[in-house]
């Protein structure tokens, strides 16, 4: 198994220097600087960075570009904005992990860097059995109808039975792999122990059980009363309680005074630090940016639509707010092409390789993203599990580097000479998500292809038309989101030729199919990951895709928010838990804003 820590660039202003240099604090002079210099400081054990000492209080305000009215992950899916921090899961990423080991700046992470949230410990005693021990000190929030009762094993059994569909109801449409396992039972031998049993071994059993996207724990009493889709009835075990939802305008949470959790870095400190959270729904990026400039927003994370979309946006913000903290990370590329390999001339691997060789990814990265994106090709799917580019075979590396001269040689060999106008062939490119992508990217690719005599005909479609055409393989090149960090099969599975995959290209390769079937039959995660890596290299060697630059994404945080090392979230959609572990230095905030 390959574990690769994501590259991360993080700029955090030194707290004392901030007080002296901020443009906002220009009128404070030596008195303000001396006041900041006298503050008690702590050293973050996970990063070695210094922050002002943790403190309680204040309202932390977040920017959202939109929000869904869904509350119940069973029916609404994982990306609901209301429930994170109210309901909890069995596990999350370890807030105290050494950031040089794992940076906590992606959706997911290896199981060795997880720690219990509601679970105190777990053990996979055999391939079919996982035993989870629950924390004995967890209580539901003090709201009707649970009124602060203890969280017990029967609550876990109820929720997982509902998600997986082991009772009278159907499984959640979002349960995915966990719901496809052949289950035996989920039982509670005592109030703090849950035993999960399968009939057949499955590699993802433990991982998905602990950390599936949707498996938050809801109060059974609320579900039984039929109120689980009503935000006002939402009761959890988490650090915050949802107190107000103004559709299309704002969300508000208050601190749960009886929360069981303590700061993993400073164990004497009960969580959360803020008294309240507020999310302002601001769809327009320029308006969000203005709110940051004036200090109305404390945090802007990219998954909520942070207003920083380009290096120019960031540079402009730092000109007016030089002490803004920001974290840069690369999540995925939405500019990758899947290839319909049954459509001539793309059935010829020489042509496919020429299309890859013709694109200068480094130049695109410099031109569009000031070099802050990732231009190094990565294996598709979860690249933290599979061989990095540096470990690919040398011949394979060659075909993923810019080399237009060799691209032209390959096209000549494939019988595609230049015509009188210099054009060899016209190839269509189906482009989706038109409203959210940068058209300049495609224009640059068109230019590179024109240099080798290939006319790239862009076919932009949005919404259902794009999805239908992709599903029907009505394309030559079809845009697909690419090098995702999600720990799931993603692109690898799309090339499995069983006819069931959305957007499946016309690739039916018996050798590849056999490899995927062997991978899916693996009974351990290590075995699965090893075969996954082999499958990635196989599809790359076949040149079934054309890789692209991963654009940078930015999280931005005001200088008075302390304890932040560039983290993105503590698990899949577990971001409010992160906010509860940061604190507001009110003196610094007053210093900047007054």
Secondary structure, 3 states (H helix, E strand, C coil): CCCCCCCCEEECCCHHHHHHHCCCCCCCHHHHHHHHHCCCEEECCCCCCEEECCCCCCEEEEEECCCCCCCCHHHHCCCCCCCECCECCCEEECCCCCCCCCCCCCCCCCHHHEEECCEEEEEEEECCEEEEEECCCCECCCCCCCCCCECCHHHHHHHHHHHHCCCCCCCCCCCCHHHHCCEEEEEEEECCEEEEEECCCCCCHHHHHHHCCCCCCCCHHHHHCCCCCCHHHCCCCCCEEEEEEECCCEEEEEECCCCCCECCCCCCCECCCCCEEEEEECCCHHHHHHHHHCCCCCEECHHHCCCCCCHHHHHHHHHHCCCCEEEEEECCCCCEEEECCCCCCCCCHHHHHHHHHCCCHHHHHHHHHCCCCECCCCCCCCCCCCCCHHHCCHHHHHCCCCCHHHHHHHHHHCCCCCCCCCCCEEEEEEECCHHHCCHHHHHHHHHHHHHCCEEEEEEECCHHHHHHHHHCCCCCEEEECCCCCCCCCHHHHHCCCCCCCCCCCCCCCHHHHHHHHHHHCCCCHHHHHHHHHHHHHHHHHCCCEECCCECEEEEEECCCEECCCCCCCCCCCCCHHHHCCCEECHHHHHHHHC
